[in-house]
Amino acid sequence: MSTSMDVDKTEPTIDEGLYSRQLYVLGHEAMKKMSASNVLIVGMKGLGIEIAKNVVLAGVKSVTIYDPEPVRICDLSTQFFLREEDVGKPRAAVSAPRLAELNQYVPVSVIEGELTIDKLQSFQVVVLTEISLKKQLEINDFTHANGIKFIATDVRGLFGTVFNDFGSEFIVNDASGENPLTGMVAAVSNEVEGVITCLDETRHGLEDGTYVTFSEIKGMVELNGCEPKKIKVLGPYTFAIDDTSNFGTYVDGGIFTEVKMPKTLNFKSLRESLQKPEFLIADFAKFDRPAQLHVGFQALHNFVDIHGRLPHPHNEADAEEVYQTTKSINNDWEDKVAIDEKLIKELAYGATGDVSPMVAVFGGLVAQEILKACSGKFHPIHQYMYFDSLESLPNDISLTEESCRPIGSRYDGQIAVFGREFHNKITNFREFLVGSGAIGCEMLKNWAMMVLGIGPRGIVHVTDMDSIEKSNLNRQFLFRPDDVGQLKSETAAKAIAKMNPDMTNKVVAHQDRVGAETENVYDDRFFEELDGVTNALDNVDARKYMDRRCVYFRKPLLESGTLGTKGNTQVVIPHLTESYSSSHDPPEKSFPSCTLKNFPNAIEHTIQWARYLFEGLFRIPAENANLYLSTPNFVEQTLKQGASAKEILEGVKTSLVTAKPSGFEACILWARLRFEEFFNNNIQQLLFNFPRDSITSSGTLFWSGPKRAPDPLVFNYNDDTQLEFIIAGANLHAFNYNIKGETDKEYFKAVLRKIEVPKFKPKSGIKIQVQENEPLAAETTDEKEIQEIIKILPPASSLAGYRMTPVEFEKDDDTNFHIAFITAASNLRASNYGITPADTYKTKFIAGKIIPAIATTTSLVAGLVCLELYKVIAGKSKLEDYKNGFVNLALPFIGFSEPIAMKVAEYHETEWSLWDRFDVEGDLTLQEFLDHFKNKFELEITMLSADVSMLYSFFMPKKKLEERKNLRISQLIEVITKKRISPHVRAITLEMCVNDRDGEDVEVPYVRLVIR
């Protein structure tokens, strides 16, 4: 017998290269707790393996699995690690080695023989799937009494359930995972209930009952570093704390910081909670269903106990028995619920069914609950959750016992729910997946199990131009370490062909970025042959482009995204919903330039400043120098850029003359002078312009509120941060000039001892911007100075073949000095301004604009998308049939809403939306085109354009109109743009301004003019 007791007890290393995106979700402390947790997962059908996959990727200490049952052919409906040759072998034994390939740091073992209570002792979390209620109760009685976290979960067709019992005193250290809120204090009252007023009417964002502490308060110093104080919100800009009446009088300054306080939850055992359950509502449109399904699932267990099997698919007698049992159980309850016969019978009809999207939803959800149980990070489900997606069933196909009867194939799980007719419809669908990263891998895995596109007509196209990196392996589970460096789309296509050989040659892998430049690849014929598009993208521009293409070709689009534990899904359906681009996300938060340059007050400001500094020192000057050396008319072109010309040419001069080092010691000197410039001289100049006692025109201190008075830094090579700035800066400067670097600290110190730095004297007349909207005096361009710079520049011919090496920022290589320089520069500037510094980990996150990610959210979101894909394939035509999803697994929250209906406009008696257009066949002349709309639609065209080219306007000179009216539209475009229309272009998009029959200006759809 092999049990988890045999697992190596050494604590696994947290590999930041592998777990980088996940660390930004969970943090180091939660990861350490997870890496000390042993998890047992019982049941290795689809749901069990999905949970295990996500937990192994997340990096717990060990995963032990139990399932002695032999593999059946129908298990392959959702169990992606099983193959047809595995039929008859024990499920766990077959699954374990393939599961172990996902993460070298997580050993996977198998419990053999009977699962007895004594084998549970060594686990921190026990998860049960495919287990009778009687056995669940027996195991939970033991786990509850012995402090072992317990989860029971099952998926039955389009229904799923999860139950958590984390013990009577489970501590949640951070319920939401959000960064603690912080803000500046403008006033504190001396009262029994002290009132805190925030600076400049900045919303504090706090909620009643949260806790805060304070720092940097002048006068009322008793609050600085105080024990966390519970707050009461008085308004968006004020909140109250406890008694401050005996404290000193508030004078100035201060920062409040939210403190995450531990929360203790009391979980009842399964036996205690069965008759008095607590539910997490997953869909508020179905608020009455959890209580019914709670009874219905018990009735299913009762049916299995009696018959030794689940109800036959769509068997009316079996469904009636489950319904009657449900009523009987309900009648014995003290708090009875209204039972919907149709709902319970639907549960019974599909109970033997097993569909990949539902497995993905619960596999992601439950895996996150396991991580919560291990780490205390995020709020767990308390205690039951039920979820269904009955809306995914087709409306126009009548499901019968015969159509859902198993046929002895790997697809019986899907057939049991949807029937053979709809199953065949799925196989003949033609879908385009854009992106094969985290969401893309999950989508392809689900499609392989759903057998999307394997039929005679079906096909799946997938494109991704990226190659696989090590950090992808933590959440893009189709890839293995040996795949690093390979193309994502090709590797993913091969991986799912192994999962389901029927997908072989039915997945076409592309490596082209979607965009205007590849419309010769993804042309009219390509889109016209598709049935739908699914986005798995990580940038808004590509999403908007694909959205425009889907609107143009009238193809349904499934959109989704994740951000740590948060995720969303959106359905875009032709002639029904708005498009993705119809709604806009709020703009990314940006900081005023004057704050970054002179008045930072938060570490985010100094990190952003250091990031700009990195580009301005090590990339931009080298690129401009190379342009000067390789572009014959570089100086002439630069002079046309006006005020920025001097700065660019000065940079070239500095790169090729002033700062060009003769060796590495010169690079150290350069870095030392940069330290003096940024952290001493510039600060002295700022304080010269604005002394510490400066008063504004309104009579207040200049250095108050968000403006912190800085202090110049005195160089000390024994200071680790200062030395790190010199080492990183010198090596990056050397890299620009292809000089070999050095890292020995003693060598640096020896060189630094010899360097003498000129003393700085502040200058009068230097203008410093104080407010973002404050105009600076226009800088006069001194032609004489520019000509002097040009004279100093070495002739490009004298440096034939010489090139500098610009530094391209790369956040994930810890040996290239990029993040090291930014961290040191940011923290030195933070020291200037009395801001708490940040470690390399936080700096990398902010400077690298890293999107936090975890496999659990990705799995759940992909599952929700595929539940909507069933509806798309079914051709559902009502808005209420579809759902946009919003999840936050940290809270946890799962919510849905109807998609927003398309907006409708009108001309004459015709209504139209963004999905409508005028389709015109034939390459008409301009006059024929004008006449066509006048005669057929009673619309007088006043202006006509193609892209940015104006083809016609009512105010056009008569002579020009005469020249154009007999030209065909395609000819006219080529004449105006002086470019040939590409051969792959079959149709041209035209925009019109028109007057209606009453001479009124009216909006109308665009025109698609087919020219070939």
Secondary structure as UniProt FT lines:
FT   HELIX           4..6
FT   HELIX           16..34
FT   TURN            35..36
FT   STRAND          38..42
FT   HELIX           46..58
FT   STRAND          62..66
FT   HELIX           73..77
FT   TURN            80..81
FT   HELIX           84..86
FT   TURN            87..88
FT   HELIX           91..100
FT   TURN            101..102
FT   TURN            104..105
FT   STRAND          108..110
FT   HELIX           117..120
FT   TURN            121..122
FT   STRAND          125..128
FT   HELIX           133..145
FT   TURN            146..147
FT   STRAND          149..156
FT   TURN            157..158
FT   STRAND          159..165
FT   TURN            168..169
FT   STRAND          170..172
FT   STRAND          182..188
FT   STRAND          195..198
FT   HELIX           199..201
FT   TURN            208..209
FT   STRAND          211..215
FT   HELIX           221..223
FT   STRAND          229..230
FT   STRAND          232..235
FT   TURN            236..237
FT   STRAND          238..240
FT   TURN            245..246
FT   STRAND          255..259
FT   STRAND          263..265
FT   HELIX           270..273
FT   STRAND          279..281
FT   HELIX           284..286
FT   TURN            287..288
FT   HELIX           289..307
FT   TURN            313..314
FT   HELIX           316..331
FT   HELIX           341..349
FT   TURN            350..352
FT   HELIX           356..375
FT   STRAND          384..388
FT   HELIX           390..392
FT   TURN            401..404
FT   TURN            410..411
FT   HELIX           412..427
FT   STRAND          430..434
FT   HELIX           438..450
FT   TURN            451..453
FT   STRAND          459..463
FT   HELIX           470..474
FT   TURN            477..478
FT   HELIX           481..483
FT   TURN            484..485
FT   HELIX           488..499
FT   HELIX           501..503
FT   TURN            504..506
FT   STRAND          507..510
FT   HELIX           516..518
FT   TURN            519..521
FT   HELIX           524..528
FT   STRAND          532..535
FT   HELIX           540..553
FT   STRAND          557..563
FT   TURN            564..565
FT   STRAND          566..572
FT   TURN            574..576
FT   HELIX           580..582
FT   HELIX           593..597
FT   HELIX           603..618
FT   HELIX           620..630
FT   TURN            632..633
FT   HELIX           634..639
FT   TURN            640..643
FT   HELIX           644..653
FT   HELIX           654..658
FT   HELIX           664..676
FT   HELIX           677..681
FT   HELIX           682..689
FT   TURN            692..693
FT   TURN            697..698
FT   TURN            705..706
FT   TURN            717..718
FT   HELIX           720..736
FT   TURN            737..738
FT   HELIX           745..753
FT   TURN            764..765
FT   TURN            772..773
FT   HELIX           783..792
FT   HELIX           796..799
FT   TURN            800..801
FT   TURN            811..812
FT   TURN            814..815
FT   HELIX           818..832
FT   TURN            833..834
FT   HELIX           840..847
FT   TURN            848..849
FT   HELIX           855..874
FT   HELIX           879..881
FT   STRAND          884..888
FT   TURN            889..892
FT   STRAND          893..897
FT   STRAND          905..907
FT   TURN            908..909
FT   STRAND          910..912
FT   TURN            914..915
FT   STRAND          918..921
FT   HELIX           926..937
FT   STRAND          940..946
FT   TURN            947..948
FT   STRAND          949..953
FT   TURN            954..955
FT   HELIX           958..964
FT   TURN            965..966
FT   HELIX           969..977
FT   TURN            983..984
FT   STRAND          987..995
FT   TURN            997..998
FT   STRAND          1001..1002
FT   STRAND          1007..1010
//
